[in-house]
Amino acid sequence: QVQLVESGGGLVQPGGSLRLSCAASRSFIKAYTLGWYRQASGKQRELVANITSDDRTTYSDFVKGRFTISRDNAKNTVYLQMNSLKPEDTAVYYCNAAPGGIVAFGSWGQGIQVTVSS
């Protein structure tokens, strides 16, 4: 089981930026698909973005052009750069490390709060 620890969340004004980080406990996550998900209050968890072991990325429509996912395999870390934040981006953000890209078999971080408010 991979342990994941998110950091970098907090309170930001609309239009601002944050960078989330997710550090993994095991070095062979380079073979995993790494993803960021979010869950707003009263809503289901949804995919934000993911990145495969060969650096192919997928973004949900609501973040395209604003968020960027990247990974640093040497540091066992995946990042989510979030720009032009909107109040509707407010949620708990979770990272996932999925072996073979199968999310159901993956590990989850504990989640980190991102609040976009003036």
Jmol script that loads the backbone (N, CA, C; Angstrom):
load data "model"
ATOM      1  N   GLN A   1       0.842  -1.188   0.000  1.00  0.00           N
ATOM      2  CA  GLN A   1       0.000   0.000   0.000  1.00  0.00           C
ATOM      3  C   GLN A   1       0.881   1.243   0.000  1.00  0.00           C
ATOM      4  N   VAL A   2       0.596   2.154  -0.909  1.00  0.00           N
ATOM      5  CA  VAL A   2       1.329   3.414  -0.994  1.00  0.00           C
ATOM      6  C   VAL A   2       0.685   4.420  -0.058  1.00  0.00           C
ATOM      7  N   GLN A   3       1.491   5.099   0.731  1.00  0.00           N
ATOM      8  CA  GLN A   3       0.963   6.177   1.568  1.00  0.00           C
ATOM      9  C   GLN A   3       1.220   7.507   0.873  1.00  0.00           C
ATOM     10  N   LEU A   4       0.199   8.346   0.867  1.00  0.00           N
ATOM     11  CA  LEU A   4       0.252   9.622   0.165  1.00  0.00           C
ATOM     12  C   LEU A   4      -0.060  10.751   1.130  1.00  0.00           C
ATOM     13  N   VAL A   5       0.693  11.829   1.056  1.00  0.00           N
ATOM     14  CA  VAL A   5       0.485  12.978   1.933  1.00  0.00           C
ATOM     15  C   VAL A   5       0.404  14.235   1.080  1.00  0.00           C
ATOM     16  N   GLU A   6      -0.767  14.895   1.135  1.00  0.00           N
ATOM     17  CA  GLU A   6      -0.968  16.133   0.385  1.00  0.00           C
ATOM     18  C   GLU A   6      -0.530  17.338   1.206  1.00  0.00           C
ATOM     19  N   SER A   7      -0.129  18.386   0.516  1.00  0.00           N
ATOM     20  CA  SER A   7       0.205  19.651   1.161  1.00  0.00           C
ATOM     21  C   SER A   7      -0.037  20.787   0.172  1.00  0.00           C
ATOM     22  N   GLY A   8      -0.085  22.008   0.701  1.00  0.00           N
ATOM     23  CA  GLY A   8      -0.172  23.176  -0.157  1.00  0.00           C
ATOM     24  C   GLY A   8      -1.550  23.807  -0.253  1.00  0.00           C
ATOM     25  N   GLY A   9      -2.529  23.254   0.429  1.00  0.00           N
ATOM     26  CA  GLY A   9      -3.869  23.834   0.364  1.00  0.00           C
ATOM     27  C   GLY A   9      -3.987  25.071   1.222  1.00  0.00           C
ATOM     28  N   GLY A  10      -5.199  25.620   1.276  1.00  0.00           N
ATOM     29  CA  GLY A  10      -5.428  26.792   2.107  1.00  0.00           C
ATOM     30  C   GLY A  10      -6.499  27.687   1.537  1.00  0.00           C
ATOM     31  N   LEU A  11      -6.495  28.927   2.005  1.00  0.00           N
ATOM     32  CA  LEU A  11      -7.464  29.935   1.588  1.00  0.00           C
ATOM     33  C   LEU A  11      -6.819  30.878   0.585  1.00  0.00           C
ATOM     34  N   VAL A  12      -7.510  31.125  -0.511  1.00  0.00           N
ATOM     35  CA  VAL A  12      -6.989  32.020  -1.544  1.00  0.00           C
ATOM     36  C   VAL A  12      -8.150  32.819  -2.114  1.00  0.00           C
ATOM     37  N   GLN A  13      -7.856  34.013  -2.577  1.00  0.00           N
ATOM     38  CA  GLN A  13      -8.890  34.855  -3.169  1.00  0.00           C
ATOM     39  C   GLN A  13      -9.179  34.414  -4.603  1.00  0.00           C
ATOM     40  N   PRO A  14     -10.373  34.698  -5.084  1.00  0.00           N
ATOM     41  CA  PRO A  14     -10.665  34.393  -6.495  1.00  0.00           C
ATOM     42  C   PRO A  14      -9.637  35.022  -7.424  1.00  0.00           C
ATOM     43  N   GLY A  15      -9.218  34.241  -8.420  1.00  0.00           N
ATOM     44  CA  GLY A  15      -8.183  34.693  -9.337  1.00  0.00           C
ATOM     45  C   GLY A  15      -6.781  34.336  -8.898  1.00  0.00           C
ATOM     46  N   GLY A  16      -6.643  33.864  -7.673  1.00  0.00           N
ATOM     47  CA  GLY A  16      -5.334  33.526  -7.139  1.00  0.00           C
ATOM     48  C   GLY A  16      -4.864  32.145  -7.561  1.00  0.00           C
ATOM     49  N   SER A  17      -3.707  31.756  -7.024  1.00  0.00           N
ATOM     50  CA  SER A  17      -3.078  30.485  -7.376  1.00  0.00           C
ATOM     51  C   SER A  17      -2.647  29.725  -6.126  1.00  0.00           C
ATOM     52  N   LEU A  18      -2.632  28.416  -6.271  1.00  0.00           N
ATOM     53  CA  LEU A  18      -2.075  27.523  -5.259  1.00  0.00           C
ATOM     54  C   LEU A  18      -1.389  26.378  -5.986  1.00  0.00           C
ATOM     55  N   ARG A  19      -0.397  25.789  -5.323  1.00  0.00           N
ATOM     56  CA  ARG A  19       0.200  24.562  -5.853  1.00  0.00           C
ATOM     57  C   ARG A  19       0.086  23.473  -4.795  1.00  0.00           C
ATOM     58  N   LEU A  20      -0.609  22.415  -5.154  1.00  0.00           N
ATOM     59  CA  LEU A  20      -0.728  21.259  -4.277  1.00  0.00           C
ATOM     60  C   LEU A  20       0.397  20.275  -4.583  1.00  0.00           C
ATOM     61  N   SER A  21       0.867  19.622  -3.543  1.00  0.00           N
ATOM     62  CA  SER A  21       1.873  18.569  -3.687  1.00  0.00           C
ATOM     63  C   SER A  21       1.355  17.304  -3.018  1.00  0.00           C
ATOM     64  N   CYS A  22       1.759  16.172  -3.553  1.00  0.00           N
ATOM     65  CA  CYS A  22       1.401  14.887  -2.959  1.00  0.00           C
ATOM     66  C   CYS A  22       2.645  14.014  -2.991  1.00  0.00           C
ATOM     67  N   ALA A  23       3.157  13.718  -1.810  1.00  0.00           N
ATOM     68  CA  ALA A  23       4.371  12.914  -1.691  1.00  0.00           C
ATOM     69  C   ALA A  23       4.008  11.474  -1.364  1.00  0.00           C
ATOM     70  N   ALA A  24       4.632  10.553  -2.086  1.00  0.00           N
ATOM     71  CA  ALA A  24       4.353   9.127  -1.911  1.00  0.00           C
ATOM     72  C   ALA A  24       5.458   8.459  -1.102  1.00  0.00           C
ATOM     73  N   SER A  25       5.069   7.403  -0.424  1.00  0.00           N
ATOM     74  CA  SER A  25       6.012   6.712   0.458  1.00  0.00           C
ATOM     75  C   SER A  25       6.868   5.696  -0.271  1.00  0.00           C
ATOM     76  N   ARG A  26       6.517   5.389  -1.512  1.00  0.00           N
ATOM     77  CA  ARG A  26       7.241   4.343  -2.210  1.00  0.00           C
ATOM     78  C   ARG A  26       7.802   4.872  -3.520  1.00  0.00           C
ATOM     79  N   SER A  27       8.962   4.394  -3.880  1.00  0.00           N
ATOM     80  CA  SER A  27       9.672   4.967  -5.010  1.00  0.00           C
ATOM     81  C   SER A  27       9.170   4.471  -6.353  1.00  0.00           C
ATOM     82  N   PHE A  28       8.457   3.358  -6.386  1.00  0.00           N
ATOM     83  CA  PHE A  28       8.082   2.857  -7.709  1.00  0.00           C
ATOM     84  C   PHE A  28       6.732   3.373  -8.188  1.00  0.00           C
ATOM     85  N   ILE A  29       6.296   4.509  -7.640  1.00  0.00           N
ATOM     86  CA  ILE A  29       5.079   5.115  -8.191  1.00  0.00           C
ATOM     87  C   ILE A  29       5.294   5.610  -9.608  1.00  0.00           C
ATOM     88  N   LYS A  30       6.539   5.575 -10.082  1.00  0.00           N
ATOM     89  CA  LYS A  30       6.764   5.989 -11.458  1.00  0.00           C
ATOM     90  C   LYS A  30       5.989   5.113 -12.419  1.00  0.00           C
ATOM     91  N   ALA A  31       5.581   3.927 -11.990  1.00  0.00           N
ATOM     92  CA  ALA A  31       4.796   3.029 -12.827  1.00  0.00           C
ATOM     93  C   ALA A  31       3.293   3.220 -12.635  1.00  0.00           C
ATOM     94  N   TYR A  32       2.918   4.162 -11.784  1.00  0.00           N
ATOM     95  CA  TYR A  32       1.519   4.366 -11.446  1.00  0.00           C
ATOM     96  C   TYR A  32       0.951   5.557 -12.214  1.00  0.00           C
ATOM     97  N   THR A  33      -0.346   5.543 -12.422  1.00  0.00           N
ATOM     98  CA  THR A  33      -1.063   6.752 -12.834  1.00  0.00           C
ATOM     99  C   THR A  33      -1.380   7.543 -11.569  1.00  0.00           C
ATOM    100  N   LEU A  34      -1.021   8.794 -11.569  1.00  0.00           N
ATOM    101  CA  LEU A  34      -1.241   9.669 -10.414  1.00  0.00           C
ATOM    102  C   LEU A  34      -2.338  10.668 -10.742  1.00  0.00           C
ATOM    103  N   GLY A  35      -3.237  10.841  -9.818  1.00  0.00           N
ATOM    104  CA  GLY A  35      -4.374  11.712 -10.102  1.00  0.00           C
ATOM    105  C   GLY A  35      -4.737  12.608  -8.943  1.00  0.00           C
ATOM    106  N   TRP A  36      -5.382  13.702  -9.269  1.00  0.00           N
ATOM    107  CA  TRP A  36      -5.984  14.608  -8.293  1.00  0.00           C
ATOM    108  C   TRP A  36      -7.494  14.564  -8.473  1.00  0.00           C
ATOM    109  N   TYR A  37      -8.178  14.430  -7.361  1.00  0.00           N
ATOM    110  CA  TYR A  37      -9.632  14.427  -7.323  1.00  0.00           C
ATOM    111  C   TYR A  37     -10.080  15.477  -6.315  1.00  0.00           C
ATOM    112  N   ARG A  38     -11.342  15.841  -6.390  1.00  0.00           N
ATOM    113  CA  ARG A  38     -11.843  16.774  -5.389  1.00  0.00           C
ATOM    114  C   ARG A  38     -13.271  16.424  -5.027  1.00  0.00           C
ATOM    115  N   GLN A  39     -13.644  16.837  -3.826  1.00  0.00           N
ATOM    116  CA  GLN A  39     -15.003  16.607  -3.349  1.00  0.00           C
ATOM    117  C   GLN A  39     -15.473  17.856  -2.627  1.00  0.00           C
ATOM    118  N   ALA A  40     -16.446  18.502  -3.221  1.00  0.00           N
ATOM    119  CA  ALA A  40     -17.058  19.661  -2.592  1.00  0.00           C
ATOM    120  C   ALA A  40     -18.141  19.189  -1.630  1.00  0.00           C
ATOM    121  N   SER A  41     -18.482  20.046  -0.703  1.00  0.00           N
ATOM    122  CA  SER A  41     -19.476  19.694   0.304  1.00  0.00           C
ATOM    123  C   SER A  41     -20.798  19.295  -0.351  1.00  0.00           C
ATOM    124  N   GLY A  42     -21.295  18.126  -0.009  1.00  0.00           N
ATOM    125  CA  GLY A  42     -22.561  17.666  -0.534  1.00  0.00           C
ATOM    126  C   GLY A  42     -22.506  17.086  -1.935  1.00  0.00           C
ATOM    127  N   LYS A  43     -21.299  16.967  -2.483  1.00  0.00           N
ATOM    128  CA  LYS A  43     -21.163  16.456  -3.854  1.00  0.00           C
ATOM    129  C   LYS A  43     -20.272  15.214  -3.865  1.00  0.00           C
ATOM    130  N   GLN A  44     -20.324  14.512  -4.994  1.00  0.00           N
ATOM    131  CA  GLN A  44     -19.487  13.326  -5.144  1.00  0.00           C
ATOM    132  C   GLN A  44     -18.055  13.716  -5.498  1.00  0.00           C
ATOM    133  N   ARG A  45     -17.149  12.814  -5.192  1.00  0.00           N
ATOM    134  CA  ARG A  45     -15.755  13.031  -5.566  1.00  0.00           C
ATOM    135  C   ARG A  45     -15.631  12.949  -7.090  1.00  0.00           C
ATOM    136  N   GLU A  46     -14.827  13.871  -7.655  1.00  0.00           N
ATOM    137  CA  GLU A  46     -14.693  13.917  -9.108  1.00  0.00           C
ATOM    138  C   GLU A  46     -13.233  14.067  -9.498  1.00  0.00           C
ATOM    139  N   LEU A  47     -12.924  13.570 -10.676  1.00  0.00           N
ATOM    140  CA  LEU A  47     -11.563  13.688 -11.199  1.00  0.00           C
ATOM    141  C   LEU A  47     -11.276  15.136 -11.568  1.00  0.00           C
ATOM    142  N   VAL A  48     -10.103  15.604 -11.168  1.00  0.00           N
ATOM    143  CA  VAL A  48      -9.616  16.919 -11.601  1.00  0.00           C
ATOM    144  C   VAL A  48      -8.645  16.735 -12.765  1.00  0.00           C
ATOM    145  N   ALA A  49      -7.622  15.899 -12.543  1.00  0.00           N
ATOM    146  CA  ALA A  49      -6.614  15.643 -13.574  1.00  0.00           C
ATOM    147  C   ALA A  49      -5.830  14.401 -13.189  1.00  0.00           C
ATOM    148  N   ASN A  50      -5.270  13.745 -14.201  1.00  0.00           N
ATOM    149  CA  ASN A  50      -4.342  12.666 -13.897  1.00  0.00           C
ATOM    150  C   ASN A  50      -3.203  12.650 -14.893  1.00  0.00           C
ATOM    151  N   ILE A  51      -2.161  11.919 -14.537  1.00  0.00           N
ATOM    152  CA  ILE A  51      -0.967  11.819 -15.369  1.00  0.00           C
ATOM    153  C   ILE A  51      -0.475  10.382 -15.318  1.00  0.00           C
ATOM    154  N   THR A  52      -0.256   9.812 -16.497  1.00  0.00           N
ATOM    155  CA  THR A  52       0.153   8.413 -16.563  1.00  0.00           C
ATOM    156  C   THR A  52       1.665   8.275 -16.360  1.00  0.00           C
ATOM    157  N   SER A  53       2.109   7.029 -16.336  1.00  0.00           N
ATOM    158  CA  SER A  53       3.532   6.763 -16.138  1.00  0.00           C
ATOM    159  C   SER A  53       4.372   7.293 -17.293  1.00  0.00           C
ATOM    160  N   ASP A  54       3.763   7.464 -18.470  1.00  0.00           N
ATOM    161  CA  ASP A  54       4.499   8.036 -19.606  1.00  0.00           C
ATOM    162  C   ASP A  54       4.086   9.477 -19.861  1.00  0.00           C
ATOM    163  N   ASP A  55       3.597  10.123 -18.800  1.00  0.00           N
ATOM    164  CA  ASP A  55       3.348  11.574 -18.798  1.00  0.00           C
ATOM    165  C   ASP A  55       2.200  12.036 -19.688  1.00  0.00           C
ATOM    166  N   ARG A  56       1.273  11.153 -20.003  1.00  0.00           N
ATOM    167  CA  ARG A  56       0.063  11.605 -20.685  1.00  0.00           C
ATOM    168  C   ARG A  56      -0.881  12.168 -19.629  1.00  0.00           C
ATOM    169  N   THR A  57      -1.469  13.313 -19.947  1.00  0.00           N
ATOM    170  CA  THR A  57      -2.329  13.984 -18.979  1.00  0.00           C
ATOM    171  C   THR A  57      -3.777  14.032 -19.449  1.00  0.00           C
ATOM    172  N   THR A  58      -4.669  14.039 -18.488  1.00  0.00           N
ATOM    173  CA  THR A  58      -6.100  14.200 -18.731  1.00  0.00           C
ATOM    174  C   THR A  58      -6.619  15.240 -17.753  1.00  0.00           C
ATOM    175  N   TYR A  59      -7.447  16.137 -18.251  1.00  0.00           N
ATOM    176  CA  TYR A  59      -8.041  17.176 -17.405  1.00  0.00           C
ATOM    177  C   TYR A  59      -9.545  17.162 -17.572  1.00  0.00           C
ATOM    178  N   SER A  60     -10.239  17.403 -16.480  1.00  0.00           N
ATOM    179  CA  SER A  60     -11.664  17.620 -16.583  1.00  0.00           C
ATOM    180  C   SER A  60     -11.909  18.993 -17.189  1.00  0.00           C
ATOM    181  N   ASP A  61     -13.037  19.118 -17.877  1.00  0.00           N
ATOM    182  CA  ASP A  61     -13.311  20.356 -18.614  1.00  0.00           C
ATOM    183  C   ASP A  61     -13.300  21.583 -17.708  1.00  0.00           C
ATOM    184  N   PHE A  62     -13.717  21.426 -16.475  1.00  0.00           N
ATOM    185  CA  PHE A  62     -13.851  22.604 -15.618  1.00  0.00           C
ATOM    186  C   PHE A  62     -12.507  23.168 -15.151  1.00  0.00           C
ATOM    187  N   VAL A  63     -11.387  22.480 -15.436  1.00  0.00           N
ATOM    188  CA  VAL A  63     -10.074  23.015 -15.047  1.00  0.00           C
ATOM    189  C   VAL A  63      -9.139  23.221 -16.239  1.00  0.00           C
ATOM    190  N   LYS A  64      -9.569  22.823 -17.423  1.00  0.00           N
ATOM    191  CA  LYS A  64      -8.694  22.959 -18.589  1.00  0.00           C
ATOM    192  C   LYS A  64      -8.278  24.405 -18.786  1.00  0.00           C
ATOM    193  N   GLY A  65      -6.984  24.588 -18.994  1.00  0.00           N
ATOM    194  CA  GLY A  65      -6.445  25.923 -19.208  1.00  0.00           C
ATOM    195  C   GLY A  65      -6.119  26.666 -17.926  1.00  0.00           C
ATOM    196  N   ARG A  66      -6.521  26.099 -16.782  1.00  0.00           N
ATOM    197  CA  ARG A  66      -6.263  26.781 -15.502  1.00  0.00           C
ATOM    198  C   ARG A  66      -5.340  25.955 -14.605  1.00  0.00           C
ATOM    199  N   PHE A  67      -5.489  24.641 -14.638  1.00  0.00           N
ATOM    200  CA  PHE A  67      -4.717  23.749 -13.760  1.00  0.00           C
ATOM    201  C   PHE A  67      -3.717  22.963 -14.593  1.00  0.00           C
ATOM    202  N   THR A  68      -2.589  22.637 -13.963  1.00  0.00           N
ATOM    203  CA  THR A  68      -1.568  21.808 -14.609  1.00  0.00           C
ATOM    204  C   THR A  68      -1.092  20.739 -13.643  1.00  0.00           C
ATOM    205  N   ILE A  69      -1.136  19.494 -14.083  1.00  0.00           N
ATOM    206  CA  ILE A  69      -0.626  18.388 -13.282  1.00  0.00           C
ATOM    207  C   ILE A  69       0.762  18.017 -13.781  1.00  0.00           C
ATOM    208  N   SER A  70       1.639  17.679 -12.856  1.00  0.00           N
ATOM    209  CA  SER A  70       2.987  17.247 -13.224  1.00  0.00           C
ATOM    210  C   SER A  70       3.486  16.265 -12.166  1.00  0.00           C
ATOM    211  N   ARG A  71       4.528  15.553 -12.515  1.00  0.00           N
ATOM    212  CA  ARG A  71       5.085  14.577 -11.578  1.00  0.00           C
ATOM    213  C   ARG A  71       6.596  14.655 -11.596  1.00  0.00           C
ATOM    214  N   ASP A  72       7.189  14.358 -10.445  1.00  0.00           N
ATOM    215  CA  ASP A  72       8.635  14.277 -10.325  1.00  0.00           C
ATOM    216  C   ASP A  72       8.935  12.916  -9.715  1.00  0.00           C
ATOM    217  N   ASN A  73       9.279  11.965 -10.559  1.00  0.00           N
ATOM    218  CA  ASN A  73       9.478  10.599 -10.086  1.00  0.00           C
ATOM    219  C   ASN A  73      10.670  10.489  -9.149  1.00  0.00           C
ATOM    220  N   ALA A  74      11.656  11.355  -9.325  1.00  0.00           N
ATOM    221  CA  ALA A  74      12.827  11.317  -8.447  1.00  0.00           C
ATOM    222  C   ALA A  74      12.451  11.694  -7.014  1.00  0.00           C
ATOM    223  N   LYS A  75      11.399  12.514  -6.892  1.00  0.00           N
ATOM    224  CA  LYS A  75      10.940  12.937  -5.566  1.00  0.00           C
ATOM    225  C   LYS A  75       9.675  12.208  -5.128  1.00  0.00           C
ATOM    226  N   ASN A  76       9.219  11.260  -5.961  1.00  0.00           N
ATOM    227  CA  ASN A  76       7.990  10.511  -5.640  1.00  0.00           C
ATOM    228  C   ASN A  76       6.831  11.446  -5.362  1.00  0.00           C
ATOM    229  N   THR A  77       6.700  12.485  -6.174  1.00  0.00           N
ATOM    230  CA  THR A  77       5.733  13.543  -5.888  1.00  0.00           C
ATOM    231  C   THR A  77       4.953  13.906  -7.141  1.00  0.00           C
ATOM    232  N   VAL A  78       3.677  14.188  -6.945  1.00  0.00           N
ATOM    233  CA  VAL A  78       2.835  14.727  -8.008  1.00  0.00           C
ATOM    234  C   VAL A  78       2.333  16.093  -7.560  1.00  0.00           C
ATOM    235  N   TYR A  79       2.234  17.000  -8.519  1.00  0.00           N
ATOM    236  CA  TYR A  79       1.848  18.380  -8.233  1.00  0.00           C
ATOM    237  C   TYR A  79       0.580  18.747  -8.992  1.00  0.00           C
ATOM    238  N   LEU A  80      -0.123  19.734  -8.445  1.00  0.00           N
ATOM    239  CA  LEU A  80      -1.248  20.332  -9.157  1.00  0.00           C
ATOM    240  C   LEU A  80      -1.115  21.847  -9.021  1.00  0.00           C
ATOM    241  N   GLN A  81      -0.730  22.485 -10.097  1.00  0.00           N
ATOM    242  CA  GLN A  81      -0.670  23.943 -10.128  1.00  0.00           C
ATOM    243  C   GLN A  81      -2.042  24.471 -10.505  1.00  0.00           C
ATOM    244  N   MET A  82      -2.615  25.275  -9.639  1.00  0.00           N
ATOM    245  CA  MET A  82      -3.968  25.771  -9.835  1.00  0.00           C
ATOM    246  C   MET A  82      -3.911  27.296  -9.979  1.00  0.00           C
ATOM    247  N   ASN A  83      -4.282  27.784 -11.136  1.00  0.00           N
ATOM    248  CA  ASN A  83      -4.302  29.221 -11.413  1.00  0.00           C
ATOM    249  C   ASN A  83      -5.736  29.673 -11.679  1.00  0.00           C
ATOM    250  N   SER A  84      -5.951  30.964 -11.621  1.00  0.00           N
ATOM    251  CA  SER A  84      -7.268  31.550 -11.900  1.00  0.00           C
ATOM    252  C   SER A  84      -8.359  30.837 -11.109  1.00  0.00           C
ATOM    253  N   LEU A  85      -8.116  30.670  -9.847  1.00  0.00           N
ATOM    254  CA  LEU A  85      -9.048  29.920  -9.017  1.00  0.00           C
ATOM    255  C   LEU A  85     -10.387  30.633  -8.882  1.00  0.00           C
ATOM    256  N   LYS A  86     -11.434  29.827  -8.814  1.00  0.00           N
ATOM    257  CA  LYS A  86     -12.802  30.331  -8.705  1.00  0.00           C
ATOM    258  C   LYS A  86     -13.428  29.806  -7.408  1.00  0.00           C
ATOM    259  N   PRO A  87     -14.438  30.470  -6.915  1.00  0.00           N
ATOM    260  CA  PRO A  87     -15.100  29.967  -5.694  1.00  0.00           C
ATOM    261  C   PRO A  87     -15.595  28.532  -5.850  1.00  0.00           C
ATOM    262  N   GLU A  88     -16.003  28.167  -7.056  1.00  0.00           N
ATOM    263  CA  GLU A  88     -16.494  26.800  -7.273  1.00  0.00           C
ATOM    264  C   GLU A  88     -15.387  25.753  -7.253  1.00  0.00           C
ATOM    265  N   ASP A  89     -14.140  26.178  -7.161  1.00  0.00           N
ATOM    266  CA  ASP A  89     -13.032  25.223  -6.982  1.00  0.00           C
ATOM    267  C   ASP A  89     -12.859  24.824  -5.514  1.00  0.00           C
ATOM    268  N   THR A  90     -13.624  25.452  -4.642  1.00  0.00           N
ATOM    269  CA  THR A  90     -13.551  25.123  -3.223  1.00  0.00           C
ATOM    270  C   THR A  90     -13.954  23.668  -3.003  1.00  0.00           C
ATOM    271  N   ALA A  91     -13.077  22.913  -2.357  1.00  0.00           N
ATOM    272  CA  ALA A  91     -13.313  21.486  -2.147  1.00  0.00           C
ATOM    273  C   ALA A  91     -12.164  20.914  -1.329  1.00  0.00           C
ATOM    274  N   VAL A  92     -12.339  19.671  -0.926  1.00  0.00           N
ATOM    275  CA  VAL A  92     -11.216  18.889  -0.406  1.00  0.00           C
ATOM    276  C   VAL A  92     -10.585  18.173  -1.599  1.00  0.00           C
ATOM    277  N   TYR A  93      -9.287  18.336  -1.743  1.00  0.00           N
ATOM    278  CA  TYR A  93      -8.566  17.736  -2.861  1.00  0.00           C
ATOM    279  C   TYR A  93      -7.795  16.509  -2.375  1.00  0.00           C
ATOM    280  N   TYR A  94      -7.903  15.438  -3.157  1.00  0.00           N
ATOM    281  CA  TYR A  94      -7.264  14.173  -2.809  1.00  0.00           C
ATOM    282  C   TYR A  94      -6.344  13.738  -3.942  1.00  0.00           C
ATOM    283  N   CYS A  95      -5.224  13.142  -3.596  1.00  0.00           N
ATOM    284  CA  CYS A  95      -4.415  12.508  -4.634  1.00  0.00           C
ATOM    285  C   CYS A  95      -4.601  10.996  -4.568  1.00  0.00           C
ATOM    286  N   ASN A  96      -4.376  10.382  -5.699  1.00  0.00           N
ATOM    287  CA  ASN A  96      -4.547   8.941  -5.852  1.00  0.00           C
ATOM    288  C   ASN A  96      -3.377   8.394  -6.656  1.00  0.00           C
ATOM    289  N   ALA A  97      -2.878   7.245  -6.220  1.00  0.00           N
ATOM    290  CA  ALA A  97      -1.821   6.549  -6.960  1.00  0.00           C
ATOM    291  C   ALA A  97      -2.384   5.215  -7.398  1.00  0.00           C
ATOM    292  N   ALA A  98      -2.567   5.038  -8.693  1.00  0.00           N
ATOM    293  CA  ALA A  98      -3.268   3.879  -9.234  1.00  0.00           C
ATOM    294  C   ALA A  98      -2.325   2.984 -10.017  1.00  0.00           C
ATOM    295  N   PRO A  99      -2.084   1.780  -9.522  1.00  0.00           N
ATOM    296  CA  PRO A  99      -1.253   0.848 -10.272  1.00  0.00           C
ATOM    297  C   PRO A  99      -1.936   0.423 -11.559  1.00  0.00           C
ATOM    298  N   GLY A 100      -1.217   0.552 -12.652  1.00  0.00           N
ATOM    299  CA  GLY A 100      -1.820   0.201 -13.932  1.00  0.00           C
ATOM    300  C   GLY A 100      -2.986   1.087 -14.306  1.00  0.00           C
ATOM    301  N   GLY A 101      -3.117   2.213 -13.650  1.00  0.00           N
ATOM    302  CA  GLY A 101      -4.201   3.138 -13.963  1.00  0.00           C
ATOM    303  C   GLY A 101      -5.564   2.735 -13.418  1.00  0.00           C
ATOM    304  N   ILE A 102      -5.604   1.717 -12.574  1.00  0.00           N
ATOM    305  CA  ILE A 102      -6.879   1.247 -12.027  1.00  0.00           C
ATOM    306  C   ILE A 102      -7.117   1.944 -10.689  1.00  0.00           C
ATOM    307  N   VAL A 103      -7.965   2.957 -10.716  1.00  0.00           N
ATOM    308  CA  VAL A 103      -8.169   3.804  -9.536  1.00  0.00           C
ATOM    309  C   VAL A 103      -8.693   2.993  -8.361  1.00  0.00           C
ATOM    310  N   ALA A 104      -9.551   2.019  -8.644  1.00  0.00           N
ATOM    311  CA  ALA A 104     -10.147   1.216  -7.573  1.00  0.00           C
ATOM    312  C   ALA A 104      -9.092   0.444  -6.784  1.00  0.00           C
ATOM    313  N   PHE A 105      -7.961   0.162  -7.409  1.00  0.00           N
ATOM    314  CA  PHE A 105      -6.871  -0.542  -6.734  1.00  0.00           C
ATOM    315  C   PHE A 105      -5.867   0.430  -6.113  1.00  0.00           C
ATOM    316  N   GLY A 106      -6.119   1.729  -6.280  1.00  0.00           N
ATOM    317  CA  GLY A 106      -5.134   2.719  -5.878  1.00  0.00           C
ATOM    318  C   GLY A 106      -5.216   3.112  -4.419  1.00  0.00           C
ATOM    319  N   SER A 107      -4.272   3.944  -4.022  1.00  0.00           N
ATOM    320  CA  SER A 107      -4.208   4.481  -2.670  1.00  0.00           C
ATOM    321  C   SER A 107      -4.619   5.945  -2.701  1.00  0.00           C
ATOM    322  N   TRP A 108      -5.205   6.393  -1.578  1.00  0.00           N
ATOM    323  CA  TRP A 108      -5.673   7.773  -1.464  1.00  0.00           C
ATOM    324  C   TRP A 108      -4.920   8.490  -0.363  1.00  0.00           C
ATOM    325  N   GLY A 109      -4.693   9.780  -0.586  1.00  0.00           N
ATOM    326  CA  GLY A 109      -4.216  10.622   0.482  1.00  0.00           C
ATOM    327  C   GLY A 109      -5.361  10.991   1.412  1.00  0.00           C
ATOM    328  N   GLN A 110      -5.029  11.741   2.463  1.00  0.00           N
ATOM    329  CA  GLN A 110      -6.044  12.078   3.468  1.00  0.00           C
ATOM    330  C   GLN A 110      -6.904  13.269   3.049  1.00  0.00           C
ATOM    331  N   GLY A 111      -6.484  13.952   2.005  1.00  0.00           N
ATOM    332  CA  GLY A 111      -7.229  15.102   1.518  1.00  0.00           C
ATOM    333  C   GLY A 111      -6.731  16.402   2.128  1.00  0.00           C
ATOM    334  N   ILE A 112      -6.889  17.467   1.351  1.00  0.00           N
ATOM    335  CA  ILE A 112      -6.479  18.788   1.824  1.00  0.00           C
ATOM    336  C   ILE A 112      -7.496  19.822   1.350  1.00  0.00           C
ATOM    337  N   GLN A 113      -7.825  20.742   2.236  1.00  0.00           N
ATOM    338  CA  GLN A 113      -8.860  21.736   1.930  1.00  0.00           C
ATOM    339  C   GLN A 113      -8.297  22.870   1.084  1.00  0.00           C
ATOM    340  N   VAL A 114      -9.035  23.205   0.050  1.00  0.00           N
ATOM    341  CA  VAL A 114      -8.784  24.404  -0.747  1.00  0.00           C
ATOM    342  C   VAL A 114     -10.047  25.247  -0.702  1.00  0.00           C
ATOM    343  N   THR A 115      -9.902  26.467  -0.253  1.00  0.00           N
ATOM    344  CA  THR A 115     -11.044  27.380  -0.161  1.00  0.00           C
ATOM    345  C   THR A 115     -10.740  28.630  -0.971  1.00  0.00           C
ATOM    346  N   VAL A 116     -11.629  28.945  -1.903  1.00  0.00           N
ATOM    347  CA  VAL A 116     -11.478  30.132  -2.738  1.00  0.00           C
ATOM    348  C   VAL A 116     -12.588  31.102  -2.354  1.00  0.00           C
ATOM    349  N   SER A 117     -12.180  32.178  -1.727  1.00  0.00           N
ATOM    350  CA  SER A 117     -13.167  33.123  -1.207  1.00  0.00           C
ATOM    351  C   SER A 117     -12.528  34.481  -1.003  1.00  0.00           C
ATOM    352  N   SER A 118     -13.344  35.525  -1.188  1.00  0.00           N
ATOM    353  CA  SER A 118     -12.862  36.876  -0.913  1.00  0.00           C
ATOM    354  C   SER A 118     -13.216  37.284   0.504  1.00  0.00           C
TER     355      SER A 118
END
end "model"
wireframe off; spacefill off
backbone 0.3
color backbone group
